[in-house]
Amino acid sequence: MLSSVWKSLRARPTRTVIALLQALVGALVVTLALALAFTQNRAANTSSDLTLLTAGFSTKTGSTSFSLFVPADLPKFQKLAPDVLKLDLLGYDFIDNLAVGQNRYKLSDSKATGPDYAAITGLKVLHGSYFNAQDVEKGRKVVVIAANTALALFGREDAVGETLSIIGGGGGPDSGKPLPYRVVGVTEAARPNQQGIASPLIRPVAQTVGNKASSVLMVARPGRLAQAKEQLLAAARRSYKNDSQLKSFTTGGKSGFFYSSVTNPMGMPSNTNSTMLRAYYTIAALTLIVSSLGVLSALLVSVNERTRELGLRRAIGATRGQIGVSLLLETGLTTLLGSLVGTGLALLLSPTLAGLFATLLNGVTLEITPTLAVTVIGLFVGLSLLFGLLPAVASTRMRPTEALRVQG
């Protein structure tokens, strides 16, 4: 029967090619849409193992923090917390103004971090690089600024190598004095009024007043977040059990430390992630429905065009079942071949698509798994057979004598 099905497909090359292309495009779109949805969902979930331990206390109405942690704490904490995968420092910097030449600019939401902040959070550096451990060790006055900050200060996005002056606040001997800093990197644009990963300006913790940070940024080992949080908290309490400022935050029922989640990577609101996921699933569902209706339409036309041929087959002994099965086999075979090629193309295009959606995917590899490919192919073949039942059954009900009267 398969040989006769293949001959029938070859006898109508135009319709066969159209059916193959229909399945190919449908499988390509559905595979990529589902791959993006699953990968973005994994990217969003990576933030669940990314959290902040902050010195201070938190209530329902707000929180209070203070600078406590120093770079030397990180190796000790890492040793005492085996379920912690990565650590870095994070604090909000005390900067009053920036100066470029004779121009002064007001600054808000500047950060102070360690050298691993970009790697841990997935912050995208567009030009240059993030400051490194050597910059910190040698006390180099370097900064990383956001793309929109670079445009405002220098009139162009690639401001690597430019110099700006930081006029610091928060006390200290250099308070109010302009200190020159060299731009070593430019990140993605910071989003106004959001405490996201990106920031207008980021400099090393070692260059801030007191060389301290209020928080430790932690990435837990997969599935060990609760244990990692307990271990890191115990390590912090052990290291600062005699700190006078910390003791002032542990009276009156207030805890000296508190945990908080990190804002969704790239400063993207969580509802944006949900909206994008719904969009991907909607595209996949609509593509499946449209493709299935296309199969139904194509098969109805095919049965109508082949009425005389099908009647002749009945007249020479073919049973109703044989005719119905042959039509379903034609549909299933073209859909199978088209969806196989479509998922293969999706696999080839996935690196390009990953680059276009890098911000949403937060560095997580866009992966088209064998399970996803088999699922998409199975859905297309299954739905094509389901929607093909109606015209296949209709073809079995025609009477040979009536069918033979139709002009071929």
Kinemage of the C-alpha trace (Angstrom):
@kinemage 1
@onewidth
@group {chain A} dominant
@subgroup {mainchain}
@vectorlist {calphas} color= white
{ca met a 1} P 0.000 0.000 0.000
{ca leu a 2} L 2.872 2.386 0.769
{ca ser a 3} L 4.179 2.080 -2.795
{ca ser a 4} L 0.775 3.063 -4.206
{ca val a 5} L 0.608 5.975 -1.769
{ca trp a 6} L 4.042 7.164 -2.900
{ca lys a 7} L 3.006 6.881 -6.585
{ca ser a 8} L -0.120 8.889 -5.839
{ca leu a 9} L 1.927 11.671 -4.220
{ca arg a 10} L 4.346 11.760 -7.150
{ca ala a 11} L 1.468 11.949 -9.585
{ca arg a 12} L 0.402 15.300 -8.076
{ca pro a 13} L 3.715 17.108 -7.480
{ca thr a 14} L 2.220 20.585 -7.029
{ca arg a 15} L -0.221 19.578 -4.307
{ca thr a 16} L 2.411 17.389 -2.641
{ca val a 17} L 4.930 20.259 -2.529
{ca ile a 18} L 2.300 22.636 -1.130
{ca ala a 19} L 1.415 20.113 1.589
{ca leu a 20} L 5.096 19.582 2.424
{ca leu a 21} L 5.735 23.328 2.662
{ca gln a 22} L 2.673 23.777 4.825
{ca ala a 23} L 3.897 21.153 7.283
{ca leu a 24} L 7.481 22.428 7.092
{ca val a 25} L 6.623 26.053 7.912
{ca gly a 26} L 4.170 25.025 10.611
{ca ala a 27} L 6.657 22.705 12.335
{ca leu a 28} L 9.399 25.348 12.073
{ca val a 29} L 7.264 28.031 13.720
{ca val a 30} L 5.874 25.760 16.433
{ca thr a 31} L 9.299 24.306 17.303
{ca leu a 32} L 10.943 27.714 17.612
{ca ala a 33} L 8.013 29.200 19.554
{ca leu a 34} L 7.975 26.341 22.062
{ca ala a 35} L 11.781 26.334 22.343
{ca leu a 36} L 11.736 30.063 23.123
{ca ala a 37} L 8.958 29.581 25.675
{ca phe a 38} L 10.701 26.715 27.487
{ca thr a 39} L 14.106 28.424 27.413
{ca gln a 40} L 12.790 31.782 28.604
{ca asn a 41} L 10.939 30.011 31.385
{ca arg a 42} L 14.207 28.365 32.446
{ca ala a 43} L 15.958 31.744 32.237
{ca ala a 44} L 13.356 33.320 34.495
{ca asn a 45} L 13.622 30.444 36.943
{ca thr a 46} L 17.402 30.825 37.247
{ca ser a 47} L 16.708 33.937 39.306
{ca ser a 48} L 15.100 31.699 41.957
{ca asp a 49} L 18.618 30.557 42.915
{ca leu a 50} L 19.896 34.147 42.879
{ca thr a 51} L 19.311 36.034 46.103
{ca leu a 52} L 20.695 38.794 48.332
{ca leu a 53} L 21.769 38.622 51.954
{ca thr a 54} L 21.632 42.160 53.308
{ca ala a 55} L 22.850 43.607 56.593
{ca gly a 56} L 19.937 45.335 58.316
{ca phe a 57} L 16.282 44.489 58.833
{ca ser a 58} L 13.169 44.297 56.728
{ca thr a 59} L 9.501 44.872 57.612
{ca lys a 60} L 6.249 44.975 55.667
{ca thr a 61} L 6.580 48.732 55.270
{ca gly a 62} L 10.210 48.813 54.130
{ca ser a 63} L 13.778 47.907 54.937
{ca thr a 64} L 16.902 49.459 56.409
{ca ser a 65} L 20.399 48.380 55.482
{ca phe a 66} L 23.961 49.429 56.181
{ca ser a 67} L 27.367 48.769 54.644
{ca leu a 68} L 29.041 45.846 56.375
{ca phe a 69} L 30.579 43.313 53.992
{ca val a 70} L 34.095 43.624 52.561
{ca pro a 71} L 35.750 41.706 49.674
{ca ala a 72} L 37.759 39.586 52.145
{ca asp a 73} L 34.494 38.074 53.426
{ca leu a 74} L 33.743 36.190 50.225
{ca pro a 75} L 36.428 33.459 50.439
{ca lys a 76} L 35.464 32.798 54.073
{ca phe a 77} L 31.755 32.634 53.284
{ca gln a 78} L 32.386 30.335 50.339
{ca lys a 79} L 34.319 27.934 52.552
{ca leu a 80} L 31.621 27.912 55.245
{ca ala a 81} L 28.731 27.549 52.770
{ca pro a 82} L 29.373 24.522 50.498
{ca asp a 83} L 25.951 24.792 48.830
{ca val a 84} L 26.740 28.292 47.586
{ca leu a 85} L 27.909 28.254 43.974
{ca lys a 86} L 28.963 31.892 43.490
{ca leu a 87} L 29.257 35.022 45.613
{ca asp a 88} L 29.838 38.703 45.010
{ca leu a 89} L 29.250 42.002 46.775
{ca leu a 90} L 26.520 44.486 45.943
{ca gly a 91} L 25.760 47.863 47.426
{ca tyr a 92} L 24.215 51.169 46.511
{ca asp a 93} L 26.890 53.776 45.937
{ca phe a 94} L 26.979 57.268 47.443
{ca ile a 95} L 27.466 59.521 44.450
{ca asp a 96} L 26.096 63.065 44.337
{ca asn a 97} L 27.051 64.138 40.828
{ca leu a 98} L 29.072 63.293 37.744
{ca ala a 99} L 31.207 65.732 35.809
{ca val a 100} L 32.417 65.538 32.219
{ca gly a 101} L 34.506 68.578 31.423
{ca gln a 102} L 32.570 71.580 32.695
{ca asn a 103} L 29.227 69.791 32.634
{ca arg a 104} L 27.694 68.304 35.764
{ca tyr a 105} L 25.021 65.642 35.916
{ca lys a 106} L 22.792 64.373 38.702
{ca leu a 107} L 23.012 60.615 39.272
{ca ser a 108} L 20.703 58.135 40.972
{ca asp a 109} L 20.656 54.365 41.539
{ca ser a 110} L 24.412 53.856 41.131
{ca lys a 111} L 25.818 50.567 42.358
{ca ala a 112} L 29.048 49.228 43.813
{ca thr a 113} L 29.851 45.587 43.106
{ca gly a 114} L 32.610 43.038 42.924
{ca pro a 115} L 34.161 41.910 39.632
{ca asp a 116} L 31.853 38.888 39.184
{ca tyr a 117} L 28.569 40.790 39.271
{ca ala a 118} L 27.996 40.783 35.490
{ca ala a 119} L 28.765 37.073 35.146
{ca ile a 120} L 26.469 36.135 38.027
{ca thr a 121} L 23.492 38.247 37.006
{ca gly a 122} L 23.834 37.910 33.249
{ca leu a 123} L 24.266 41.662 32.788
{ca lys a 124} L 25.101 42.198 29.127
{ca val a 125} L 28.220 44.269 28.400
{ca leu a 126} L 27.840 45.880 24.972
{ca his a 127} L 31.260 47.554 24.699
{ca gly a 128} L 34.549 46.929 26.503
{ca ser a 129} L 34.359 44.679 29.547
{ca tyr a 130} L 33.338 44.613 33.180
{ca phe a 131} L 36.092 45.565 35.609
{ca asn a 132} L 38.066 42.520 36.770
{ca ala a 133} L 39.812 41.267 39.900
{ca gln a 134} L 43.104 42.854 38.827
{ca asp a 135} L 41.430 46.255 38.526
{ca val a 136} L 40.150 45.839 42.067
{ca glu a 137} L 43.447 44.583 43.531
{ca lys a 138} L 45.446 47.443 42.010
{ca gly a 139} L 42.915 50.054 43.098
{ca arg a 140} L 42.269 51.319 39.590
{ca lys a 141} L 39.620 54.003 39.338
{ca val a 142} L 37.397 52.379 36.730
{ca val a 143} L 33.667 52.388 36.119
{ca val a 144} L 31.087 50.629 33.995
{ca ile a 145} L 28.206 52.751 32.716
{ca ala a 146} L 24.911 51.959 31.010
{ca ala a 147} L 24.347 52.686 27.320
{ca asn a 148} L 21.822 55.458 27.979
{ca thr a 149} L 24.244 57.040 30.475
{ca ala a 150} L 27.010 56.943 27.864
{ca leu a 151} L 24.757 58.676 25.335
{ca ala a 152} L 23.832 61.388 27.837
{ca leu a 153} L 27.435 62.032 28.937
{ca phe a 154} L 29.435 61.548 25.738
{ca gly a 155} L 26.920 61.618 22.895
{ca arg a 156} L 27.658 58.049 21.827
{ca glu a 157} L 27.107 54.562 23.177
{ca asp a 158} L 30.683 53.256 22.903
{ca ala a 159} L 32.340 55.406 25.563
{ca val a 160} L 35.092 52.940 26.515
{ca gly a 161} L 38.286 54.855 27.350
{ca glu a 162} L 36.502 58.088 28.195
{ca thr a 163} L 37.035 59.804 31.547
{ca leu a 164} L 34.410 61.141 33.900
{ca ser a 165} L 34.674 62.623 37.388
{ca ile a 166} L 32.689 61.249 40.308
{ca ile a 167} L 31.692 63.691 43.014
{ca gly a 168} L 30.967 61.461 45.974
{ca gly a 169} L 28.731 61.898 48.960
{ca gly a 170} L 28.169 59.898 52.114
{ca gly a 171} L 31.071 61.324 54.073
{ca gly a 172} L 34.768 60.481 53.963
{ca pro a 173} L 37.867 62.519 53.095
{ca asp a 174} L 37.028 62.658 49.383
{ca ser a 175} L 33.414 63.718 49.876
{ca gly a 176} L 32.555 66.528 47.479
{ca lys a 177} L 35.803 66.262 45.543
{ca pro a 178} L 35.763 65.339 41.827
{ca leu a 179} L 37.747 62.125 41.281
{ca pro a 180} L 38.564 60.989 37.709
{ca tyr a 181} L 37.439 57.511 36.646
{ca arg a 182} L 38.035 55.696 33.353
{ca val a 183} L 35.145 53.986 31.576
{ca val a 184} L 36.087 50.342 30.899
{ca gly a 185} L 32.705 48.981 29.861
{ca val a 186} L 29.238 49.948 28.639
{ca thr a 187} L 26.277 47.750 29.565
{ca glu a 188} L 22.743 47.521 28.297
{ca ala a 189} L 20.555 50.516 29.064
{ca ala a 190} L 19.402 51.002 32.634
{ca arg a 191} L 15.635 51.253 32.981
{ca pro a 192} L 14.374 54.381 34.740
{ca asn a 193} L 12.603 53.957 38.082
{ca gln a 194} L 13.452 50.259 38.288
{ca gln a 195} L 16.007 48.665 40.541
{ca gly a 196} L 17.114 46.254 37.882
{ca ile a 197} L 20.374 44.476 37.162
{ca ala a 198} L 21.593 47.302 34.908
{ca ser a 199} L 22.531 50.606 36.566
{ca pro a 200} L 23.515 54.062 35.252
{ca leu a 201} L 26.961 53.645 36.815
{ca ile a 202} L 28.741 50.791 38.573
{ca arg a 203} L 32.143 50.965 40.249
{ca pro a 204} L 34.131 48.524 42.409
{ca val a 205} L 33.167 48.236 46.069
{ca ala a 206} L 36.837 48.877 46.892
{ca gln a 207} L 36.472 52.424 45.489
{ca thr a 208} L 33.513 53.390 47.662
{ca val a 209} L 33.423 55.113 51.034
{ca gly a 210} L 34.605 52.584 53.622
{ca asn a 211} L 35.184 49.919 50.927
{ca lys a 212} L 32.076 48.097 52.106
{ca ala a 213} L 28.830 46.786 50.655
{ca ser a 214} L 25.436 46.227 52.230
{ca ser a 215} L 24.672 42.925 50.507
{ca val a 216} L 26.152 39.641 49.396
{ca leu a 217} L 24.835 38.389 46.057
{ca met a 218} L 24.534 34.604 46.119
{ca val a 219} L 23.903 31.891 43.552
{ca ala a 220} L 22.958 28.559 45.116
{ca arg a 221} L 23.728 25.160 43.701
{ca pro a 222} L 20.733 23.739 41.770
{ca gly a 223} L 18.074 22.506 44.158
{ca arg a 224} L 20.027 23.642 47.255
{ca leu a 225} L 18.746 27.191 47.722
{ca ala a 226} L 17.300 26.652 51.207
{ca gln a 227} L 20.475 24.968 52.460
{ca ala a 228} L 22.700 27.621 50.863
{ca lys a 229} L 20.737 30.424 52.523
{ca glu a 230} L 21.064 28.784 55.934
{ca gln a 231} L 24.810 28.243 55.482
{ca leu a 232} L 25.506 31.782 54.241
{ca leu a 233} L 23.466 33.354 57.042
{ca ala a 234} L 25.339 31.272 59.637
{ca ala a 235} L 28.671 32.299 58.090
{ca ala a 236} L 27.736 35.990 58.176
{ca arg a 237} L 26.566 35.819 61.784
{ca arg a 238} L 29.724 34.012 62.781
{ca ser a 239} L 31.965 36.573 61.077
{ca tyr a 240} L 30.198 39.615 62.506
{ca lys a 241} L 28.941 38.373 65.860
{ca asn a 242} L 30.891 41.100 67.668
{ca asp a 243} L 30.125 43.954 65.267
{ca ser a 244} L 28.641 46.868 67.232
{ca gln a 245} L 26.574 48.243 64.350
{ca leu a 246} L 25.104 44.823 63.631
{ca lys a 247} L 24.179 44.427 67.286
{ca ser a 248} L 22.122 47.613 67.078
{ca phe a 249} L 20.040 45.927 64.383
{ca thr a 250} L 19.424 42.781 66.412
{ca thr a 251} L 17.507 44.409 69.269
{ca gly a 252} L 13.771 44.828 69.620
{ca gly a 253} L 13.035 41.709 67.599
{ca lys a 254} L 14.898 43.004 64.565
{ca ser a 255} L 17.174 40.632 62.711
{ca gly a 256} L 20.689 41.672 61.758
{ca phe a 257} L 20.334 40.176 58.272
{ca phe a 258} L 17.542 39.571 55.807
{ca tyr a 259} L 17.161 37.882 52.450
{ca ser a 260} L 15.538 39.363 49.372
{ca ser a 261} L 15.151 38.169 45.792
{ca val a 262} L 17.004 39.846 42.967
{ca thr a 263} L 14.941 41.796 40.444
{ca asn a 264} L 14.229 39.805 37.287
{ca pro a 265} L 17.395 39.707 35.122
{ca met a 266} L 17.994 42.723 32.862
{ca gly a 267} L 15.554 44.781 34.876
{ca met a 268} L 12.640 43.104 33.114
{ca pro a 269} L 9.360 43.045 35.031
{ca ser a 270} L 8.038 39.550 35.753
{ca asn a 271} L 4.728 40.354 34.009
{ca thr a 272} L 6.690 40.977 30.798
{ca asn a 273} L 8.058 37.443 31.042
{ca ser a 274} L 4.530 36.061 31.489
{ca thr a 275} L 3.248 38.076 28.536
{ca met a 276} L 6.019 36.781 26.294
{ca leu a 277} L 5.368 33.181 27.353
{ca arg a 278} L 1.663 33.560 26.535
{ca ala a 279} L 2.596 35.026 23.166
{ca tyr a 280} L 4.859 32.070 22.327
{ca tyr a 281} L 2.218 29.512 23.308
{ca thr a 282} L -0.482 31.397 21.383
{ca ile a 283} L 1.666 31.468 18.242
{ca ala a 284} L 2.321 27.728 18.552
{ca ala a 285} L -1.366 26.901 19.110
{ca leu a 286} L -2.609 29.095 16.245
{ca thr a 287} L 0.000 27.633 13.900
{ca leu a 288} L -1.101 24.107 14.773
{ca ile a 289} L -4.775 24.972 14.208
{ca val a 290} L -4.144 26.757 10.906
{ca ser a 291} L -1.967 23.906 9.652
{ca ser a 292} L -4.605 21.332 10.613
{ca leu a 293} L -7.342 23.283 8.859
{ca gly a 294} L -5.057 23.464 5.826
{ca val a 295} L -4.770 19.682 5.852
{ca leu a 296} L -8.550 19.359 6.036
{ca ser a 297} L -9.054 21.783 3.158
{ca ala a 298} L -6.360 20.209 0.987
{ca leu a 299} L -7.705 16.698 1.510
{ca leu a 300} L -11.290 17.747 0.759
{ca val a 301} L -10.117 19.288 -2.520
{ca ser a 302} L -8.048 16.193 -3.277
{ca val a 303} L -10.996 13.858 -2.706
{ca asn a 304} L -13.224 16.028 -4.907
{ca glu a 305} L -10.638 16.087 -7.712
{ca arg a 306} L -10.030 12.339 -7.487
{ca thr a 307} L -13.664 11.191 -7.346
{ca arg a 308} L -13.427 9.244 -10.639
{ca glu a 309} L -10.074 7.685 -9.651
{ca leu a 310} L -11.420 6.589 -6.266
{ca gly a 311} L -14.594 5.222 -7.878
{ca leu a 312} L -12.495 3.207 -10.351
{ca arg a 313} L -10.466 1.724 -7.480
{ca arg a 314} L -13.699 0.706 -5.757
{ca ala a 315} L -14.989 -0.828 -8.986
{ca ile a 316} L -11.908 -3.039 -9.411
{ca gly a 317} L -12.099 -4.380 -5.850
{ca ala a 318} L -10.604 -1.866 -3.423
{ca thr a 319} L -12.511 -1.826 -0.133
{ca arg a 320} L -13.745 1.295 1.608
{ca gly a 321} L -11.179 0.758 4.344
{ca gln a 322} L -8.309 0.536 1.854
{ca ile a 323} L -9.283 3.803 0.177
{ca gly a 324} L -9.740 5.642 3.500
{ca val a 325} L -6.436 4.349 4.885
{ca ser a 326} L -4.562 5.259 1.678
{ca leu a 327} L -5.800 8.859 1.897
{ca leu a 328} L -4.801 9.086 5.557
{ca leu a 329} L -1.399 7.586 4.737
{ca glu a 330} L -0.838 10.229 2.041
{ca thr a 331} L -1.679 12.965 4.527
{ca gly a 332} L 0.398 11.441 7.302
{ca leu a 333} L 3.419 10.856 5.068
{ca thr a 334} L 3.547 14.404 3.678
{ca thr a 335} L 3.050 15.870 7.162
{ca leu a 336} L 5.763 13.632 8.606
{ca leu a 337} L 8.290 14.579 5.935
{ca gly a 338} L 7.454 18.297 6.161
{ca ser a 339} L 7.589 18.415 9.960
{ca leu a 340} L 10.903 16.519 9.981
{ca val a 341} L 12.462 19.115 7.693
{ca gly a 342} L 10.808 21.928 9.677
{ca thr a 343} L 12.240 20.815 13.025
{ca gly a 344} L 15.625 20.331 11.367
{ca leu a 345} L 15.548 23.912 10.094
{ca ala a 346} L 14.518 25.111 13.567
{ca leu a 347} L 17.603 23.397 14.966
{ca leu a 348} L 19.814 25.177 12.407
{ca leu a 349} L 18.196 28.564 13.064
{ca ser a 350} L 18.228 28.312 16.870
{ca pro a 351} L 21.697 29.954 17.357
{ca thr a 352} L 20.610 32.984 15.302
{ca leu a 353} L 17.343 33.226 17.202
{ca ala a 354} L 19.180 32.910 20.520
{ca gly a 355} L 21.260 35.961 19.585
{ca leu a 356} L 18.164 37.995 18.737
{ca phe a 357} L 16.469 37.057 22.019
{ca ala a 358} L 19.619 37.112 24.193
{ca thr a 359} L 18.203 39.671 26.638
{ca leu a 360} L 15.055 37.641 27.298
{ca leu a 361} L 16.934 34.366 27.627
{ca asn a 362} L 19.413 35.717 30.193
{ca gly a 363} L 22.304 33.756 28.764
{ca val a 364} L 20.483 30.418 28.914
{ca thr a 365} L 21.169 28.319 25.809
{ca leu a 366} L 18.247 28.032 23.408
{ca glu a 367} L 17.904 24.282 23.202
{ca ile a 368} L 15.721 22.179 20.928
{ca thr a 369} L 15.675 18.860 22.705
{ca pro a 370} L 14.860 15.506 21.067
{ca thr a 371} L 11.734 15.405 23.241
{ca leu a 372} L 10.552 18.757 21.889
{ca ala a 373} L 11.258 17.751 18.288
{ca val a 374} L 9.429 14.405 18.642
{ca thr a 375} L 6.502 16.147 20.372
{ca val a 376} L 6.118 18.711 17.578
{ca ile a 377} L 6.332 16.047 14.858
{ca gly a 378} L 3.856 13.874 16.742
{ca leu a 379} L 1.427 16.772 17.168
{ca phe a 380} L 1.509 17.623 13.484
{ca val a 381} L 1.123 14.053 12.277
{ca gly a 382} L -1.562 13.281 14.858
{ca leu a 383} L -3.602 16.407 14.107
{ca ser a 384} L -3.257 15.912 10.349
{ca leu a 385} L -4.648 12.386 10.685
{ca leu a 386} L -7.432 13.599 12.980
{ca phe a 387} L -8.486 16.424 10.656
{ca gly a 388} L -8.066 14.114 7.660
{ca leu a 389} L -10.632 11.635 8.995
{ca leu a 390} L -13.619 13.612 7.713
{ca pro a 391} L -12.620 13.696 4.012
{ca ala a 392} L -11.239 10.148 4.255
{ca val a 393} L -14.552 8.856 5.590
{ca ala a 394} L -16.413 10.882 2.950
{ca ser a 395} L -14.359 9.232 0.210
{ca thr a 396} L -15.393 5.767 1.390
{ca arg a 397} L -19.120 6.557 1.151
{ca met a 398} L -19.212 7.344 -2.556
{ca arg a 399} L -20.786 4.729 -4.802
{ca pro a 400} L -18.555 3.407 -7.595
{ca thr a 401} L -21.261 3.837 -10.253
{ca glu a 402} L -21.798 7.488 -9.347
{ca ala a 403} L -18.089 8.198 -9.046
{ca leu a 404} L -17.380 6.754 -12.502
{ca arg a 405} L -19.888 9.163 -14.078
{ca val a 406} L -17.753 12.123 -12.942
{ca gln a 407} L -15.597 13.497 -15.729
{ca gly a 408} L -11.914 13.131 -14.846
